[in-house]
Amino acid sequence: MRMIGKRQSDMNPNWCTSCTDFMSKHHGGAEIEGAMLFADIRGSTTLAEGMSSAEYHAVLDRYFAAATAAVFKHDGFVDKFVGDELVALFFPLLSGDRYVARAVAAARELLRATGHDSPDGPWVPVGAGVHSGRAWFGVVGEGSHVELTAVGDTVNVAARLAAKAQTGEVLVSVDAAAASDLDPDLPRQTLDLKGKSAGTEVVSVRVAPPT
């Protein structure tokens, strides 16, 4: 495949770069259904204050390796790392019909990978948010620097949910929860998200230590 110009995608090595290269070349994109996963470290400023920059870098490397593995395992795409935040995308074409459930499963996988189901507690505190809906996926930027990403209200809501999540918690919008067949008895609440004119109903998902 490399001989004909194809290689593994940085967004998910299970796929090649044909589609992304085409979109980048032609500045393409489209509005499609998708699920967005945002996750970041809770209290990262305090965490970094208590260690050297090299030690904090090592924590970030370990965290992003765990996050990437969780996303790839569930057929998602790593959009980007922003500071200590993971942004991941799940679309029907490449993630399958249960793309929303895969996003939730990846978030749970990340909590387990960071030790939130351990009796000793997590080795790094993480919170996450998942939301689904229509988003514009494609190339943004002009000139010498362009990026392939997703934009729109769906993306913004997922980011706000992640910011509101507590340590060891995934906040899932009710629509995404319904599409994921989550337990209807899971705790629910309505949140006021920054920039949103109406409250957003969410389901709280956690992983628990073995009893």
N, C-alpha and C positions, 0 to 999 in steps of 0.2 A: 504493500500500500504506500510505503514511503517513496517508492520509485515513481509513483504517479502523482506525487505531491500531497499525499494525505498523511496526517499524523494525529496522535491522541490530543483531544481537547484538554486545555487546562481547567475548564469548567467541570469536566467529568471525563476521566480517561477511558471510560467504557464507550465513548463516542468519538468520532473523528471531527476534524475541523472544517469539513466541507461547507456546512450550512453557515457557520459563524464567519468563515472567510468570505463567503459570498455576500453576506449582509454587510460586513465591514467594507468590502470593495465598493458596493453599490449604495452604501449608507441606507440600508433597508431596515424594515421592522414592521410590526403589525400589532393591533390590539387583539389579545387572545385571553382565554381563561387560564388562570394559574393559581398557585398557592405560594405564599411567601413565608419564609422562616427567617426571623431575626433572633440572634442570641448574643448576649455579652456578659462580661464578668461584672458581678456586683462589687461595688466599692473598690474599683481598680486603682483609684488615686491613693487610697489608704494602703492598699496592698503594695503598690510600687514604692510608697514612702518607706516601708519597712524592710526593703532589700536593695541590693545594688542594681544598677541598670542591666548588668549582665545576667543576674539572677532573674530579674523580671522578664527579660527577653526569653530565657529558658522556659519560664512558665507559659508565656504567650505561645512559644513554639509547640509546647506539649498540648496546650489547649486547642490551637488551630489544627494540629494533626488529628486530635480526637474529633473535632467538629467536621473536618473534611471527610474523615472515614465514615462518620455517621451519615452525612449527606450522600456520599457515593454509594453506600450500602443500600440506600433506599431510592436510588435512581434520581437523585436531585442534582442540581448544578450549583457550584459555588460561584456566586456572582462576584463577591469581593470581601476583603477584610478591611474594616474601617476602625483604626485604633485597636480596641479589643473586641470589636463587634463582627460577628459573622452575618453575611447576607446570602441566603440560598433561595433558589427558585425551583419550582416543580411544575411542569407543564404536561398536559395529556399526551402530546405527540411523542415525548421522550420518556416521561415518567409513568405512562399508562393511565387507564381510566380512573384508578384510585390514587391519583396524584395528590389529593388533599390528605388522605390517610397516610400517604408516604411522608408528607411534610411533618405531620404530627408524630409519626413513628421516629423520624430522624431527630426531632426535638427530644423525645423521650430517650432515645439512644444516647444523645449527647449528655443528658443528665446522668445516666448510668455510667457513661465513660468518664465523667468527671467526679464520680464517687458519691453522688447524691443518694444512692441506695445502699451506701456502706454504713455500718454501725458507727464507724469512726468519723463520719462526715465527709464532705467533699474535699478534694485536694485543691480545688479552686471553685469559688461560688459563682454559679451561673443562673441566669434567668432568661426566658425566651418568650416569643410571641409568634402565633401563626394566624394568618388571615387568608381568605381566598376570594377571588372575584376576577374581574377583567383588569388587565394591565397592558400597557404598551411595552412590548419587548423588542429591542433592536439597538441600533447604533445611535449614540448621542455624542455631540461634540463636532468640531470642524477643524480643518487644517491638520496640523502635525500630531494632534492627540485626539483619538476617539476611543470610546468604550462601548462594549456590548452590555446592556443592563436592562432593567425593567423600571418603569416610572408610572406614577398615577396614584390615585387615592388608595387603592388596595395596598400598594407598597407602603404608603405613609401610615396606614392603620396598623399594619404588622409591626412597623418600627415603634409606634407609640405603645403597642401592647407589650413589646419586649422591654421597653423602658419602665413600664408599670409592674412587671412581674417581680415577684420576690425571689430570693435565693431558692433554687430547687423547684421552681414553678414554671409551667408553660401556660400562658394565657391564650386561649383559643377562641376566636369569635364564634358565635353560636352557629352561623352558617357553615363554617369550616368544621365545627364539632359534629353537626348533623351529617355532613358528607363523609366524616370519618367513623361514623357509628360508635361514637364514644358513649360510655355509660351515662344514661339520662339522669342518674342520681348524683353525678359529680357536682361539686359546688358551683353555683352561678352568682354573678353579680353584674351590675351595670356601672360602667366606668365613664367618667368625663375625661375624654382624651383631648389633649392640647390641639386647638385648631378645628375641632369637630363641633358642629352646631347642636348635635343631639347625642344622648348617651349611647354607649356601645355595650351590648350585652355579651358577656364572655363566660367561658367555662374554664375552671382551674384544674390543671392536670399536674400531678406530681408522681415521682417514683419514691417508693418507701423501702427502708432497710428490711431485710428478712426478719420474721418474728420467730 
